Amino acid sequence: MKKIKNIVIVGGGSSGWLAAAYLDWNLNNLNITIVDKEIGTPVGVGEATLLNFAPFLSSCGFIKNEWFSEMDATEKLGIHFVNWLDEKKDVYHPFYNNLDTCKDYEKAMTTKFDNLSNVAYHVNCGKLVLFIQNKLKDKVKFIKQDVSKVVHNDSGVEYLKLKNNEKIKADLYIDCTGFNSILKDKTEKIMLRDRLICDTAVAAQVFYKDVKKEKVPFTRCEAVDEGWVWSIPVASRIGSGFIFNRQITDIEDAKDFFVKHWDNRIKKENLKTIDWTPYYDRKMWNKNVVSVGLSAGFIEPLESTGLMLAMEGIYSLCKRIYKNLYNDNDQDYYNNHMKMFYENSIDFVNMHYLVSKRKGIFWERARQLKPSGRFNIYKKNILDKSYHDLKEADVFNDTDCFTFNSWFCWLKQTL
């Protein structure tokens, strides 16, 4: 067994501070240090959450009455996919989609049910980080320095050398450095280009013009000719982006389209470009390094999987080291569990493109993506049988982060 006394988290963005908060609240006798040259600046995506967000914050000791306004939050009851199936047909993905209770998907997008089981949130990720940092200022050490060198040995990372020449050692390192993923010596990535089409986004903040119309309790994903546009309404503004494939659409053309889409309410020179190659690590926990958030992998913004996967990684890690000890079996369990979580998320996102009947090179190429065995099984079962026949069927399992109701809701609307 390997004992953990000191944990160093490299990266001061959303994933890094969420990891620090959860580990600090749920584990005892740990020294936690965050290292980053500055408080992390969010990449521009990930401001829409799923249903695990509020319970996760509660498990960090944070009370909604404190964080809701501080994070510029609004409630999110689902996702509206505009013109997704074709140029005139929408899809509604309400988070409360149990057909025993609610048979109207569109109504469920604007209705809070008694137990609030269908409420997720839109949040300003920059303010999320500032809120957590303030809460942990007397509990977690924050070193405002850049890492200049990562020194490895047979056990993983031996120590970090900072730009001020200080050396930092730990028993366990958590890599929250985003796409750079600087801590791992060798990383074997599972590449996803044959299953996911999008790899670039241009993003902006849009100020409200018609608050009553635009500040809605759901995320909006509008399909367009060469991709789709997200709109995430937080309390003070809208976070929006145009997501596309850079082999199909030139980045400058994408920027021009996005500005026009918003009727020139945003300026081209203020747009932020984000590009990635969809992937996840085969071993997210390798030796004494655990990758969390974008360092572990990235699918794309559709269905708001970013923060969900990061929080699942943090939660699952805490379960394996809850006695401040771990062994190789803990690492294997963690890696297998996280692989299943990523695979299930990829399958669900992949399905969105396969079922669209929109025209154009982007959507035609999207329909050529490799379907999962899960998609074929679910589609056959869900579309051939009734909701009640399938409700208790052994088609879904405990590692499905998108539940039976989500798959049924989506595929039923494709008929």
MIBAVEX-549595 format. One record per residue (C-alpha): x, z, y; residue number from 1. Coordinates in Angstrom, 3 decimals. Layout:
BEGIN
+----------+----------+----------+------+
:        x :        z :        y : resi :
+----------+----------+----------+------+
:        X :        Z :        Y :  NUM :
...
+----------+----------+----------+------+
//
This chain:
BEGIN
+----------+----------+----------+------+
:        x :        z :        y : resi :
+----------+----------+----------+------+
:    0.000 :    0.000 :    0.000 :    1 :
:    1.147 :   -0.793 :    3.531 :    2 :
:    0.459 :    1.769 :    6.204 :    3 :
:   -0.706 :    0.867 :    9.709 :    4 :
:    0.134 :    3.053 :   12.672 :    5 :
:    0.820 :    0.477 :   15.379 :    6 :
:   -1.147 :   -2.720 :   16.040 :    7 :
:   -0.084 :   -5.312 :   18.579 :    8 :
:   -2.625 :   -7.881 :   19.761 :    9 :
:   -1.103 :  -10.922 :   21.465 :   10 :
:   -3.547 :  -12.657 :   23.766 :   11 :
:   -5.770 :  -11.124 :   26.421 :   12 :
:   -8.837 :  -13.350 :   26.180 :   13 :
:  -12.253 :  -12.603 :   24.695 :   14 :
:  -11.034 :  -12.312 :   21.097 :   15 :
:   -8.094 :  -10.065 :   21.973 :   16 :
:  -10.096 :   -7.532 :   23.958 :   17 :
:  -13.003 :   -7.561 :   21.493 :   18 :
:  -10.509 :   -6.828 :   18.705 :   19 :
:   -8.984 :   -3.968 :   20.672 :   20 :
:  -12.392 :   -2.471 :   21.444 :   21 :
:  -13.676 :   -2.628 :   17.877 :   22 :
:  -10.505 :   -1.265 :   16.268 :   23 :
:  -10.183 :    1.516 :   18.845 :   24 :
:  -13.767 :    2.720 :   18.282 :   25 :
:  -13.854 :    2.417 :   14.493 :   26 :
:  -10.367 :    3.446 :   13.311 :   27 :
:   -8.462 :    6.666 :   13.846 :   28 :
:   -4.840 :    7.463 :   14.658 :   29 :
:   -3.877 :    3.967 :   15.736 :   30 :
:   -1.709 :    2.869 :   18.634 :   31 :
:   -3.121 :   -0.408 :   19.956 :   32 :
:   -1.208 :   -2.616 :   22.393 :   33 :
:   -2.339 :   -5.873 :   23.997 :   34 :
:    0.356 :   -8.241 :   25.224 :   35 :
:   -0.369 :  -11.120 :   27.584 :   36 :
:    1.058 :  -12.417 :   30.827 :   37 :
:   -2.351 :  -11.982 :   32.430 :   38 :
:   -5.902 :  -11.023 :   31.619 :   39 :
:   -7.054 :  -13.989 :   29.618 :   40 :
:   -8.855 :  -16.856 :   31.294 :   41 :
:  -11.631 :  -18.188 :   29.053 :   42 :
:  -11.248 :  -21.817 :   27.976 :   43 :
:  -14.687 :  -22.717 :   29.317 :   44 :
:  -16.700 :  -22.584 :   26.127 :   45 :
:  -18.060 :  -19.683 :   24.127 :   46 :
:  -20.432 :  -18.193 :   26.695 :   47 :
:  -23.426 :  -18.436 :   24.372 :   48 :
:  -23.617 :  -15.914 :   21.553 :   49 :
:  -25.514 :  -15.442 :   18.307 :   50 :
:  -27.429 :  -12.467 :   16.933 :   51 :
:  -24.299 :  -10.498 :   15.945 :   52 :
:  -23.167 :  -10.082 :   19.566 :   53 :
:  -25.185 :   -7.045 :   20.683 :   54 :
:  -24.716 :   -5.116 :   17.383 :   55 :
:  -20.965 :   -5.786 :   17.611 :   56 :
:  -20.778 :   -4.391 :   21.152 :   57 :
:  -22.815 :   -1.389 :   20.035 :   58 :
:  -20.263 :   -0.842 :   17.251 :   59 :
:  -17.609 :   -0.704 :   19.974 :   60 :
:  -19.484 :    2.114 :   21.696 :   61 :
:  -20.799 :   -0.098 :   24.507 :   62 :
:  -24.341 :    0.445 :   25.796 :   63 :
:  -26.450 :   -2.558 :   26.792 :   64 :
:  -27.530 :   -0.923 :   30.051 :   65 :
:  -23.841 :   -0.952 :   31.038 :   66 :
:  -22.617 :   -4.327 :   29.805 :   67 :
:  -25.661 :   -6.545 :   30.467 :   68 :
:  -25.310 :   -6.776 :   34.244 :   69 :
:  -21.516 :   -6.403 :   34.209 :   70 :
:  -21.195 :   -9.521 :   32.016 :   71 :
:  -23.655 :  -11.538 :   34.126 :   72 :
:  -25.759 :  -11.755 :   30.975 :   73 :
:  -29.116 :  -13.352 :   30.245 :   74 :
:  -31.154 :  -13.230 :   27.075 :   75 :
:  -30.985 :  -16.110 :   24.603 :   76 :
:  -33.843 :  -16.659 :   22.162 :   77 :
:  -32.627 :  -19.904 :   20.634 :   78 :
:  -31.234 :  -23.384 :   21.230 :   79 :
:  -33.163 :  -26.421 :   22.448 :   80 :
:  -31.715 :  -29.723 :   21.202 :   81 :
:  -33.067 :  -32.299 :   23.634 :   82 :
:  -33.496 :  -35.917 :   22.455 :   83 :
:  -31.429 :  -35.026 :   19.408 :   84 :
:  -33.198 :  -36.713 :   16.501 :   85 :
:  -33.737 :  -39.835 :   18.576 :   86 :
:  -34.106 :  -40.700 :   22.244 :   87 :
:  -37.512 :  -38.989 :   22.421 :   88 :
:  -37.557 :  -36.315 :   19.709 :   89 :
:  -36.284 :  -32.767 :   20.228 :   90 :
:  -35.328 :  -30.018 :   17.801 :   91 :
:  -35.991 :  -26.328 :   18.454 :   92 :
:  -33.812 :  -23.673 :   16.836 :   93 :
:  -35.433 :  -20.339 :   17.732 :   94 :
:  -33.648 :  -17.260 :   16.433 :   95 :
:  -36.983 :  -15.868 :   15.331 :   96 :
:  -38.023 :  -18.650 :   12.988 :   97 :
:  -39.781 :  -16.778 :   10.201 :   98 :
:  -42.813 :  -18.941 :    9.449 :   99 :
:  -44.682 :  -15.943 :    8.069 :  100 :
:  -44.940 :  -14.641 :   11.634 :  101 :
:  -44.408 :  -17.597 :   13.947 :  102 :
:  -45.348 :  -21.163 :   13.097 :  103 :
:  -44.664 :  -22.567 :   16.567 :  104 :
:  -40.928 :  -23.152 :   17.009 :  105 :
:  -41.215 :  -24.113 :   20.681 :  106 :
:  -43.192 :  -20.973 :   21.500 :  107 :
:  -40.621 :  -18.819 :   19.707 :  108 :
:  -37.973 :  -20.115 :   22.138 :  109 :
:  -39.618 :  -18.160 :   24.952 :  110 :
:  -41.183 :  -15.209 :   23.110 :  111 :
:  -39.544 :  -11.839 :   22.437 :  112 :
:  -40.937 :  -10.173 :   19.341 :  113 :
:  -41.509 :   -6.450 :   19.020 :  114 :
:  -38.320 :   -5.588 :   17.160 :  115 :
:  -36.132 :   -7.818 :   19.396 :  116 :
:  -34.572 :   -9.266 :   16.255 :  117 :
:  -34.450 :  -12.699 :   17.871 :  118 :
:  -32.415 :  -11.857 :   20.978 :  119 :
:  -28.865 :  -13.075 :   21.529 :  120 :
:  -27.200 :  -13.445 :   24.931 :  121 :
:  -25.486 :  -15.772 :   27.371 :  122 :
:  -22.484 :  -14.049 :   28.982 :  123 :
:  -19.740 :  -14.797 :   31.474 :  124 :
:  -16.654 :  -14.501 :   29.253 :  125 :
:  -14.364 :  -13.719 :   32.166 :  126 :
:  -16.554 :  -10.748 :   33.076 :  127 :
:  -16.793 :   -9.741 :   29.414 :  128 :
:  -13.004 :   -9.394 :   29.329 :  129 :
:  -12.914 :   -7.408 :   32.577 :  130 :
:  -15.657 :   -5.067 :   31.328 :  131 :
:  -13.821 :   -4.284 :   28.095 :  132 :
:  -10.467 :   -3.904 :   29.817 :  133 :
:  -11.942 :   -1.355 :   32.203 :  134 :
:  -13.509 :    0.564 :   29.299 :  135 :
:  -10.201 :    0.672 :   27.400 :  136 :
:   -7.821 :    1.334 :   30.292 :  137 :
:   -7.080 :    4.880 :   29.068 :  138 :
:   -7.191 :    4.054 :   25.351 :  139 :
:   -5.232 :    0.839 :   24.832 :  140 :
:   -1.828 :   -0.073 :   26.219 :  141 :
:   -1.770 :   -3.367 :   28.115 :  142 :
:    1.630 :   -4.990 :   28.623 :  143 :
:    1.404 :   -7.710 :   31.252 :  144 :
:    4.225 :   -9.880 :   29.976 :  145 :
:    4.679 :  -13.220 :   28.282 :  146 :
:    6.187 :  -13.430 :   24.785 :  147 :
:    9.455 :  -15.358 :   24.933 :  148 :
:   10.412 :  -15.172 :   21.248 :  149 :
:    8.807 :  -14.307 :   17.916 :  150 :
:   11.325 :  -13.092 :   15.330 :  151 :
:   10.271 :  -13.433 :   11.682 :  152 :
:   11.478 :  -11.916 :    8.441 :  153 :
:   10.218 :  -11.982 :    4.845 :  154 :
:    7.335 :   -9.633 :    5.755 :  155 :
:    6.072 :  -11.782 :    8.622 :  156 :
:    6.818 :  -10.855 :   12.225 :  157 :
:    9.753 :   -8.477 :   12.632 :  158 :
:    9.404 :   -8.048 :   16.398 :  159 :
:    8.367 :   -9.766 :   19.623 :  160 :
:   10.753 :  -10.301 :   22.488 :  161 :
:    9.107 :  -10.328 :   25.901 :  162 :
:   10.281 :  -12.199 :   28.983 :  163 :
:   11.569 :   -8.949 :   30.462 :  164 :
:   13.751 :   -8.629 :   27.285 :  165 :
:   11.670 :   -5.743 :   25.923 :  166 :
:   11.230 :   -5.730 :   22.137 :  167 :
:    7.833 :   -4.852 :   20.656 :  168 :
:    7.364 :   -3.851 :   17.012 :  169 :
:    4.178 :   -3.212 :   15.045 :  170 :
:    2.890 :   -2.708 :   11.512 :  171 :
:    0.212 :   -5.359 :   12.022 :  172 :
:    0.006 :   -8.176 :   14.556 :  173 :
:   -3.219 :   -9.887 :   15.632 :  174 :
:   -2.779 :  -13.400 :   16.985 :  175 :
:   -5.331 :  -14.134 :   19.707 :  176 :
:   -3.215 :  -16.727 :   21.517 :  177 :
:   -5.741 :  -19.531 :   21.172 :  178 :
:   -4.835 :  -22.994 :   19.970 :  179 :
:   -1.109 :  -22.200 :   20.377 :  180 :
:   -1.249 :  -19.609 :   17.569 :  181 :
:    2.289 :  -18.507 :   18.337 :  182 :
:    2.795 :  -15.650 :   15.859 :  183 :
:    2.684 :  -17.399 :   12.508 :  184 :
:    5.910 :  -18.858 :   11.154 :  185 :
:    4.172 :  -21.426 :    8.983 :  186 :
:    0.481 :  -22.248 :    9.120 :  187 :
:   -1.354 :  -24.391 :    6.625 :  188 :
:   -4.392 :  -25.803 :    8.367 :  189 :
:   -7.566 :  -27.216 :    6.865 :  190 :
:   -8.233 :  -30.263 :    9.031 :  191 :
:  -11.870 :  -31.186 :    9.640 :  192 :
:  -11.866 :  -34.635 :   11.241 :  193 :
:  -13.806 :  -36.118 :    8.324 :  194 :
:  -16.598 :  -33.565 :    8.825 :  195 :
:  -16.756 :  -33.028 :   12.601 :  196 :
:  -16.720 :  -35.772 :   15.222 :  197 :
:  -16.231 :  -34.002 :   18.567 :  198 :
:  -12.772 :  -33.147 :   19.866 :  199 :
:  -12.956 :  -33.042 :   23.674 :  200 :
:  -15.076 :  -31.547 :   26.428 :  201 :
:  -15.154 :  -31.591 :   30.207 :  202 :
:  -16.683 :  -28.413 :   31.605 :  203 :
:  -17.849 :  -26.989 :   34.905 :  204 :
:  -19.797 :  -24.194 :   36.519 :  205 :
:  -23.047 :  -25.349 :   38.109 :  206 :
:  -24.921 :  -23.263 :   40.655 :  207 :
:  -28.662 :  -22.948 :   40.321 :  208 :
:  -30.820 :  -25.367 :   42.281 :  209 :
:  -34.175 :  -24.350 :   40.817 :  210 :
:  -33.759 :  -20.898 :   39.273 :  211 :
:  -37.267 :  -20.748 :   37.829 :  212 :
:  -36.805 :  -24.041 :   36.024 :  213 :
:  -33.125 :  -23.779 :   35.081 :  214 :
:  -32.678 :  -20.111 :   34.125 :  215 :
:  -34.343 :  -20.366 :   30.724 :  216 :
:  -33.991 :  -17.937 :   27.762 :  217 :
:  -32.224 :  -20.454 :   25.552 :  218 :
:  -29.161 :  -22.669 :   25.409 :  219 :
:  -29.827 :  -26.339 :   26.070 :  220 :
:  -27.982 :  -29.081 :   24.147 :  221 :
:  -28.965 :  -32.541 :   25.355 :  222 :
:  -27.949 :  -35.540 :   23.263 :  223 :
:  -26.687 :  -38.508 :   25.290 :  224 :
:  -25.289 :  -41.902 :   24.342 :  225 :
:  -21.701 :  -40.797 :   23.666 :  226 :
:  -22.050 :  -37.126 :   22.791 :  227 :
:  -24.036 :  -34.210 :   24.146 :  228 :
:  -24.215 :  -31.852 :   27.134 :  229 :
:  -24.550 :  -28.082 :   26.868 :  230 :
:  -26.145 :  -25.876 :   29.523 :  231 :
:  -25.740 :  -22.106 :   29.296 :  232 :
:  -27.643 :  -20.166 :   31.977 :  233 :
:  -25.975 :  -16.856 :   32.819 :  234 :
:  -27.340 :  -14.671 :   35.599 :  235 :
:  -25.541 :  -16.245 :   38.563 :  236 :
:  -24.897 :  -19.860 :   37.475 :  237 :
:  -24.944 :  -22.370 :   34.617 :  238 :
:  -21.969 :  -23.032 :   32.367 :  239 :
:  -22.080 :  -26.674 :   31.309 :  240 :
:  -19.963 :  -29.233 :   29.520 :  241 :
:  -20.028 :  -32.754 :   28.127 :  242 :
:  -18.642 :  -32.924 :   24.600 :  243 :
:  -17.495 :  -36.181 :   23.042 :  244 :
:  -14.890 :  -37.973 :   20.904 :  245 :
:  -11.875 :  -39.119 :   22.912 :  246 :
:  -11.287 :  -42.115 :   20.610 :  247 :
:  -14.713 :  -43.408 :   21.653 :  248 :
:  -14.980 :  -42.227 :   25.249 :  249 :
:  -12.208 :  -42.314 :   27.861 :  250 :
:  -11.731 :  -38.935 :   29.553 :  251 :
:  -12.074 :  -40.363 :   33.070 :  252 :
:  -15.279 :  -42.130 :   32.050 :  253 :
:  -16.510 :  -38.855 :   30.572 :  254 :
:  -15.864 :  -37.058 :   33.859 :  255 :
:  -17.704 :  -39.736 :   35.822 :  256 :
:  -20.670 :  -39.524 :   33.464 :  257 :
:  -20.781 :  -35.728 :   33.631 :  258 :
:  -20.771 :  -35.650 :   37.444 :  259 :
:  -23.564 :  -38.224 :   37.496 :  260 :
:  -25.490 :  -36.283 :   34.836 :  261 :
:  -25.621 :  -33.323 :   37.203 :  262 :
:  -26.598 :  -35.509 :   40.199 :  263 :
:  -23.256 :  -34.824 :   41.907 :  264 :
:  -23.844 :  -31.045 :   41.936 :  265 :
:  -20.311 :  -30.703 :   40.545 :  266 :
:  -17.068 :  -32.276 :   41.734 :  267 :
:  -14.858 :  -34.360 :   39.485 :  268 :
:  -11.677 :  -32.646 :   40.692 :  269 :
:  -13.071 :  -29.248 :   39.619 :  270 :
:  -13.770 :  -30.246 :   36.021 :  271 :
:  -11.826 :  -28.553 :   33.235 :  272 :
:  -10.775 :  -30.672 :   30.260 :  273 :
:  -10.561 :  -29.011 :   26.845 :  274 :
:   -9.333 :  -30.882 :   23.800 :  275 :
:   -8.791 :  -29.773 :   20.224 :  276 :
:   -8.505 :  -30.924 :   16.658 :  277 :
:  -11.162 :  -29.198 :   14.521 :  278 :
:   -9.521 :  -27.005 :   11.870 :  279 :
:   -9.202 :  -23.566 :   10.384 :  280 :
:   -6.263 :  -21.711 :    8.820 :  281 :
:   -6.128 :  -21.592 :    5.040 :  282 :
:   -4.682 :  -18.074 :    5.384 :  283 :
:   -5.966 :  -16.333 :    8.477 :  284 :
:   -4.241 :  -13.147 :    7.311 :  285 :
:   -0.716 :  -14.057 :    6.301 :  286 :
:    1.803 :  -11.276 :    5.662 :  287 :
:    1.534 :   -8.912 :    8.660 :  288 :
:   -0.206 :  -11.371 :   11.000 :  289 :
:   -3.967 :  -11.887 :   11.338 :  290 :
:   -5.272 :  -14.826 :   13.356 :  291 :
:   -8.562 :  -14.259 :   15.184 :  292 :
:  -10.629 :  -16.532 :   17.410 :  293 :
:   -9.197 :  -19.917 :   18.370 :  294 :
:   -5.916 :  -19.002 :   16.653 :  295 :
:   -7.769 :  -18.902 :   13.326 :  296 :
:   -9.659 :  -22.138 :   13.857 :  297 :
:  -12.156 :  -24.000 :   15.967 :  298 :
:  -15.149 :  -26.055 :   14.932 :  299 :
:  -16.832 :  -27.119 :   18.188 :  300 :
:  -19.278 :  -25.531 :   20.671 :  301 :
:  -22.469 :  -26.612 :   18.858 :  302 :
:  -24.557 :  -23.636 :   17.623 :  303 :
:  -22.331 :  -21.141 :   19.471 :  304 :
:  -20.050 :  -20.333 :   16.536 :  305 :
:  -16.927 :  -19.403 :   18.533 :  306 :
:  -17.533 :  -15.738 :   19.373 :  307 :
:  -19.511 :  -15.242 :   16.156 :  308 :
:  -16.526 :  -16.256 :   14.003 :  309 :
:  -14.109 :  -14.187 :   16.090 :  310 :
:  -16.284 :  -11.081 :   15.768 :  311 :
:  -16.719 :  -11.619 :   12.031 :  312 :
:  -12.934 :  -11.829 :   11.706 :  313 :
:  -12.489 :   -8.554 :   13.599 :  314 :
:  -15.277 :   -6.781 :   11.710 :  315 :
:  -13.990 :   -7.931 :    8.307 :  316 :
:  -10.425 :   -6.920 :    9.151 :  317 :
:  -11.581 :   -3.441 :   10.129 :  318 :
:  -13.374 :   -3.080 :    6.784 :  319 :
:  -10.161 :   -3.890 :    4.894 :  320 :
:   -7.934 :   -1.475 :    6.871 :  321 :
:  -10.426 :    1.326 :    7.511 :  322 :
:   -8.037 :    3.925 :    6.039 :  323 :
:   -5.125 :    2.471 :    8.017 :  324 :
:   -3.846 :    1.004 :    4.755 :  325 :
:   -3.915 :   -2.426 :    3.138 :  326 :
:   -2.482 :   -4.359 :    0.218 :  327 :
:   -2.357 :   -7.950 :   -1.020 :  328 :
:   -5.865 :   -7.711 :   -2.478 :  329 :
:   -7.230 :   -6.855 :    0.967 :  330 :
:   -5.565 :   -9.939 :    2.398 :  331 :
:   -6.917 :  -12.171 :   -0.365 :  332 :
:  -10.437 :  -10.816 :    0.036 :  333 :
:  -10.310 :  -11.292 :    3.795 :  334 :
:   -9.027 :  -14.861 :    3.556 :  335 :
:  -11.647 :  -15.856 :    0.987 :  336 :
:  -14.440 :  -14.249 :    2.984 :  337 :
:  -13.429 :  -15.898 :    6.249 :  338 :
:  -13.004 :  -19.264 :    4.542 :  339 :
:  -16.612 :  -19.036 :    3.336 :  340 :
:  -17.801 :  -18.089 :    6.818 :  341 :
:  -16.040 :  -21.062 :    8.386 :  342 :
:  -17.220 :  -23.418 :    5.653 :  343 :
:  -20.834 :  -22.322 :    6.055 :  344 :
:  -20.630 :  -22.775 :    9.822 :  345 :
:  -19.046 :  -26.211 :    9.444 :  346 :
:  -21.756 :  -27.287 :    7.000 :  347 :
:  -24.505 :  -26.232 :    9.405 :  348 :
:  -22.941 :  -27.976 :   12.413 :  349 :
:  -22.141 :  -31.078 :   10.341 :  350 :
:  -25.822 :  -31.319 :    9.369 :  351 :
:  -26.877 :  -31.708 :   13.023 :  352 :
:  -25.052 :  -35.035 :   13.276 :  353 :
:  -26.061 :  -36.352 :    9.864 :  354 :
:  -29.804 :  -36.065 :   10.556 :  355 :
:  -29.822 :  -37.706 :   14.005 :  356 :
:  -31.189 :  -41.241 :   14.187 :  357 :
:  -29.872 :  -41.970 :   17.670 :  358 :
:  -28.273 :  -45.343 :   18.325 :  359 :
:  -24.798 :  -46.083 :   19.653 :  360 :
:  -21.238 :  -45.974 :   18.338 :  361 :
:  -20.879 :  -42.179 :   18.695 :  362 :
:  -23.998 :  -41.367 :   16.694 :  363 :
:  -23.435 :  -44.131 :   14.152 :  364 :
:  -19.955 :  -42.803 :   13.492 :  365 :
:  -21.328 :  -39.256 :   13.353 :  366 :
:  -23.678 :  -40.265 :   10.544 :  367 :
:  -20.633 :  -41.424 :    8.584 :  368 :
:  -19.195 :  -37.894 :    8.505 :  369 :
:  -18.590 :  -36.469 :    5.062 :  370 :
:  -21.683 :  -34.455 :    4.057 :  371 :
:  -21.242 :  -31.175 :    2.249 :  372 :
:  -22.621 :  -30.443 :   -1.183 :  373 :
:  -24.466 :  -27.590 :    0.498 :  374 :
:  -26.234 :  -30.024 :    2.849 :  375 :
:  -27.385 :  -32.259 :   -0.001 :  376 :
:  -28.680 :  -29.299 :   -2.021 :  377 :
:  -30.422 :  -27.673 :    0.924 :  378 :
:  -31.983 :  -30.910 :    2.117 :  379 :
:  -33.383 :  -31.707 :   -1.318 :  380 :
:  -34.735 :  -28.197 :   -1.871 :  381 :
:  -36.067 :  -27.619 :    1.619 :  382 :
:  -37.748 :  -30.959 :    2.090 :  383 :
:  -39.199 :  -31.129 :   -1.410 :  384 :
:  -40.683 :  -27.642 :   -1.532 :  385 :
:  -42.708 :  -25.359 :    0.678 :  386 :
:  -41.362 :  -22.498 :    2.774 :  387 :
:  -42.891 :  -19.833 :    0.524 :  388 :
:  -41.625 :  -21.483 :   -2.671 :  389 :
:  -38.097 :  -21.417 :   -1.290 :  390 :
:  -38.102 :  -18.128 :    0.560 :  391 :
:  -36.852 :  -16.116 :   -2.387 :  392 :
:  -35.017 :  -18.962 :   -4.111 :  393 :
:  -31.369 :  -18.555 :   -5.011 :  394 :
:  -30.284 :  -21.365 :   -2.692 :  395 :
:  -28.673 :  -19.166 :   -0.040 :  396 :
:  -26.205 :  -16.322 :   -0.472 :  397 :
:  -24.736 :  -13.376 :    1.384 :  398 :
:  -21.932 :  -15.382 :    2.978 :  399 :
:  -24.339 :  -17.724 :    4.763 :  400 :
:  -23.956 :  -16.979 :    8.477 :  401 :
:  -26.793 :  -19.415 :    9.145 :  402 :
:  -29.726 :  -18.194 :    7.124 :  403 :
:  -32.439 :  -19.799 :    5.073 :  404 :
:  -34.759 :  -19.752 :    8.079 :  405 :
:  -32.261 :  -21.649 :   10.248 :  406 :
:  -31.740 :  -24.410 :    7.689 :  407 :
:  -35.454 :  -24.651 :    6.942 :  408 :
:  -36.331 :  -24.721 :   10.646 :  409 :
:  -33.852 :  -27.508 :   11.375 :  410 :
:  -34.450 :  -29.745 :    8.367 :  411 :
:  -38.233 :  -29.414 :    8.495 :  412 :
:  -38.207 :  -30.876 :   12.002 :  413 :
:  -36.367 :  -33.973 :   10.768 :  414 :
:  -39.407 :  -35.123 :    8.768 :  415 :
+----------+----------+----------+------+
//
